[in-house]
Amino acid sequence: MASTAVRLGKDACLYRNTGSYASPTWDIIDNVRDLTLGLEMDGADASIRSYGGYAADEPTLLRVPVSFNMNYDTADTDWEALRAAFFGRTAVECLILDRATAAGAQGMRASFKLHKFGRGEPLAGIQTTDVEMKPCIAINAPAWYVGV
C-alpha cells in the first residue's frame, strides 16, 4: 500500500558547516525561501545497430545544482558568509535535508561553490538574493546523507 505521508517544503532545511568535515557544526540557514535540489544525470550514447533503430542512453555523471533565494539582508551572518564565498570563489560545505537533522532525514552533503549571487528588486516586493551553487572539487566527494 502506498504511503500517504506528505513532506512540506517549509520543513526542509539548508545547513552550512562551520566546523570540519569529520566534526561538523551544522548552522541552519533560516533565511531561505524557495530551494531546488537538482539531481540530474548526464548521459552517454550507448546505441547499437542491433537495438532495432532505437537510441540507448546510459547515465554517467551526476550533477547536483542547487538554487534558492533568500531575503536580501546584509546583517545576516549566513547571507554574508555566502556573499564572501561567492566573491572569494571559495567552497562552502552544505547539507540539504528534507527536514531538520534527525533520524531518517535525507539529502545531499557536499562542498559547493557559488555560481550566482544576484539581487532581485521587484517594484511591489522585497529585495531578495538569488543563489545558485554546484559541487566543487573537495577532499570529500558529494554524498547522499541519511540521518541516523
LINBELJO-V279377 format. One record per run of one state. SS is the DSSP state (H for helix, E for strand, L for the rest). FROM is the first residue (numbers start at 0). TO is the last residue. If there is no record, write none. Layout:
BEGIN
ss: <SS/SS>
from: <FROM/FROM>
to: <TO/TO>
END
This chain:
BEGIN
ss: <L/H/L/E/L/E/L/E/L/E/L/H/L/E/L/E/L/H/L/E/L/E/L/E/L/E/L>
from: <0/8/11/12/17/25/28/34/37/39/45/48/51/56/63/65/71/76/88/91/97/105/121/126/135/142/146>
to: <7/10/11/16/24/27/33/36/38/44/47/50/55/62/64/70/75/87/90/96/104/120/125/134/141/145/147>
END
